[in-house]
Amino acid sequence: MNIIIATHGKFGEELKNSAEMILGNLENVYSISLLPQQSFEDFMNQADSLLRKMSGTTIALVDLFGGTPSNVLTVLTRKYGHHVIAGLSMPLFIEVYMSKDQQPDTEIMQQFIASAQQAIVYTNQVVEED
């Protein structure tokens, strides 16, 4: 399975670097960044070029639903048939990467989202409960 991390700015590149501190060398993980000087069309061309080179299943993790990376990768699903999840976080990325040998379907995608939601914790409240 291929994983694309698509974000505003260098967030995705840095998330990938940070994940390598935990998981080691990451295979088949690609990051594309929407930079301030890029247009929607520039980013579309960048994403299209990357997807064109891929074979097999691809999941795109994007930072913000409704933002350019999300919109571009979602539009390109019609052409390439990949999966897109918005709301990128380290827990979501690790969950997807650790499941890279599974064939994604709607149920697995929902499991990824549920796991990411469970990783959001208000730690002050946890400390107060002890």
C-alpha positions in Angstrom: 0.0 0.0 0.0 1.1 3.6 -0.7 0.4 6.4 1.7 0.4 10.0 0.5 0.6 12.8 3.1 -0.8 16.0 1.6 -0.7 19.2 3.7 -0.5 23.0 3.7 3.1 23.9 4.1 5.7 21.4 5.3 3.6 19.8 8.0 3.4 16.5 6.2 7.1 16.3 5.5 7.8 17.0 9.2 5.2 14.5 10.4 6.8 11.8 8.2 10.2 12.7 9.7 8.8 12.5 13.2 7.1 9.2 12.5 10.4 7.7 11.4 11.7 8.4 14.9 9.0 6.0 16.2 8.7 3.5 13.3 12.1 3.6 11.6 12.5 3.9 7.8 9.1 4.3 6.1 8.4 2.6 2.8 5.9 3.8 0.2 5.2 7.0 2.0 5.1 10.2 0.0 4.6 13.7 1.1 3.3 16.6 -1.0 3.2 20.1 0.3 1.0 23.0 -0.8 3.3 26.0 -0.5 2.2 29.7 -0.5 3.5 30.4 -4.0 1.6 27.4 -5.5 -1.8 27.7 -7.2 -4.5 25.1 -7.0 -3.5 24.0 -10.5 0.1 23.6 -9.5 -0.8 21.4 -6.6 -3.3 19.5 -8.7 -0.5 18.8 -11.2 1.9 17.7 -8.5 -0.7 15.3 -6.9 -1.7 14.0 -10.3 1.9 13.3 -11.3 2.6 11.4 -8.0 -0.6 9.3 -8.3 0.2 8.5 -12.0 3.4 6.8 -10.9 1.8 4.6 -8.2 0.5 1.1 -8.5 -1.6 -0.8 -6.1 -3.7 0.6 -3.3 -3.2 4.2 -2.1 -4.5 6.1 0.9 -4.1 9.9 1.0 -4.1 11.5 4.4 -4.8 15.2 4.3 -4.6 17.9 6.9 -7.8 19.9 6.6 -11.2 18.9 5.2 -12.2 21.4 2.5 -8.7 22.8 2.1 -6.8 22.6 -1.2 -4.9 19.3 -0.4 -8.2 17.7 0.6 -10.1 19.0 -2.4 -7.4 18.0 -4.9 -6.9 14.5 -3.6 -10.6 14.0 -3.4 -11.2 15.1 -7.0 -8.5 12.8 -8.2 -10.2 9.8 -6.6 -12.4 9.7 -9.7 -9.3 9.2 -11.9 -7.2 6.9 -9.6 -9.6 5.3 -7.1 -7.5 6.0 -4.0 -8.9 6.6 -0.5 -8.8 10.0 1.2 -9.0 10.7 5.0 -9.0 14.3 6.2 -7.7 15.2 9.7 -4.1 14.1 9.6 -2.4 13.4 12.9 0.5 11.3 14.1 -1.9 8.7 15.6 -3.9 8.4 12.4 -0.7 8.1 10.3 0.8 5.4 12.6 -2.5 3.5 12.5 -2.7 3.5 8.7 1.0 2.7 8.3 0.9 -0.2 10.7 -2.1 -1.6 8.8 -0.4 -1.2 5.4 -0.8 -5.0 4.7 -4.6 -4.9 4.9 -6.7 -4.1 1.9 -8.6 -0.9 2.8 -12.4 -0.8 2.6 -15.0 1.4 4.1 -15.0 -0.6 7.4 -11.2 -0.3 7.8 -11.3 3.4 7.0 -13.9 3.9 9.7 -11.6 2.0 12.1 -8.7 4.3 11.3 -10.9 7.3 12.0 -12.2 5.8 15.3 -8.6 5.0 16.4 -7.5 8.6 15.7 -10.5 10.0 17.6 -9.6 7.9 20.6 -6.1 9.3 20.5 -7.4 12.7 21.3 -7.2 13.1 25.1 -7.6 16.0 27.4 -4.8 15.0 29.7 -5.7 17.5 32.5 -8.9 15.5 33.0 -7.0 12.2 33.1 -4.7 13.6 35.8 -7.7 14.9 37.8 -9.3 11.5 37.8 -6.4 9.8 39.5 
